[in-house]
């Protein structure tokens, strides 16, 4: 008969160094590892941290793409403004020569 202190579902064993190992209590975890656990045991701290890191990295990549797009657009606008300033200067010079 099961003792009250005997776990009936998978659980994470953590040592003092922070290492974690899943103690499987279901067939899914025993065969397929933590991803196949049918006990709905929460993910390990390491998996949670790794998932968070991957999400943060993906966000950084998205933000870099947005930044690059905006920098390209800014450079395009600066080139267009420069071209327009040069054209205005040409027209002012032309107008000044016609007015004299």
C-alpha positions as MATLAB code, in Angstrom:
seq = 'XXXXXXXXXXXXXXXXXXXXXXXXXXXXXXXXXXXXXXXXXXXXXXXXXXXXXXXXXXXXXXXXXXXXXXXXXXXXXXXXXXXXXXXXXXXXXXXXXXXX';
ca = [
       0.000    0.000    0.000;
       1.225    3.499   -0.808;
       2.586    5.637    1.975;
       1.201    9.213    2.186;
       4.693   10.590    1.505;
       5.096    8.543   -1.691;
       4.433   10.754   -4.720;
       1.827    9.517   -7.175;
       2.783   11.819  -10.044;
       6.013   12.889  -11.679;
       8.108   15.407   -9.781;
      11.364   17.307  -10.117;
      14.220   16.440   -7.816;
      16.568   19.366   -7.243;
      19.957   19.090   -5.586;
      21.890   21.816   -3.775;
      23.836   22.657   -6.948;
      20.615   23.473   -8.823;
      20.642   20.373  -11.013;
      17.188   19.027  -11.771;
      15.975   15.621  -12.814;
      12.432   14.481  -13.453;
      11.431   11.465  -11.423;
       8.916    9.766  -13.719;
       5.805    8.284  -12.177;
       3.794    7.952  -15.401;
       4.502    5.915  -18.505;
       4.715    8.985  -20.730;
       7.554   10.551  -18.731;
       9.279    7.212  -18.276;
       9.295    6.576  -22.029;
       9.382   10.039  -23.603;
      10.860   12.269  -20.922;
       9.432   15.502  -19.477;
       7.754   16.547  -22.722;
       5.569   13.423  -22.688;
       4.538   13.570  -19.016;
       0.808   12.956  -18.576;
       0.780   14.145  -14.942;
       0.861   17.787  -16.028;
       3.898   18.378  -13.847;
       5.120   21.965  -14.264;
       8.230   22.394  -16.347;
      11.547   22.535  -14.579;
      13.097   25.854  -13.633;
      15.778   25.227  -16.255;
      13.192   24.603  -18.989;
      11.234   27.694  -17.921;
      14.378   29.817  -17.989;
      15.379   28.409  -21.383;
      11.907   29.090  -22.785;
      12.047   32.631  -21.415;
      15.483   33.134  -22.967;
      14.275   31.869  -26.331;
      11.240   34.182  -26.216;
      13.439   37.154  -25.278;
      15.875   36.329  -28.065;
      13.017   36.153  -30.590;
      11.741   39.535  -29.370;
      15.223   41.044  -29.747;
      15.398   39.745  -33.321;
      11.962   41.230  -34.113;
      12.998   44.569  -32.623;
      16.237   44.546  -34.640;
      14.248   43.981  -37.834;
      11.950   46.900  -36.979;
      14.968   49.086  -36.171;
      16.696   48.166  -39.438;
      13.544   48.900  -41.418;
      13.148   52.285  -39.722;
      16.816   53.158  -40.273;
      16.470   52.323  -43.968;
      13.352   54.493  -44.171;
      15.129   57.337  -42.360;
      18.104   57.134  -44.738;
      15.718   57.178  -47.711;
      13.979   60.265  -46.335;
      17.318   62.003  -45.718;
      18.389   61.321  -49.311;
      15.066   62.656  -50.578;
      15.355   65.781  -48.386;
      18.902   66.373  -49.637;
      17.752   66.030  -53.241;
      14.880   68.471  -52.605;
      17.181   71.002  -50.913;
      19.541   70.819  -53.893;
      16.627   71.317  -56.296;
      15.369   74.298  -54.261;
      18.850   75.805  -54.374;
      18.992   75.299  -58.156;
      15.577   76.942  -58.598;
      16.537   79.870  -56.339;
      19.699   80.383  -58.372;
      17.710   80.211  -61.615;
      15.135   82.657  -60.263;
      17.870   85.048  -59.106;
      19.496   85.038  -62.557;
      16.150   85.681  -64.265;
      15.291   88.503  -61.856;
      18.559   90.340  -62.521;
];
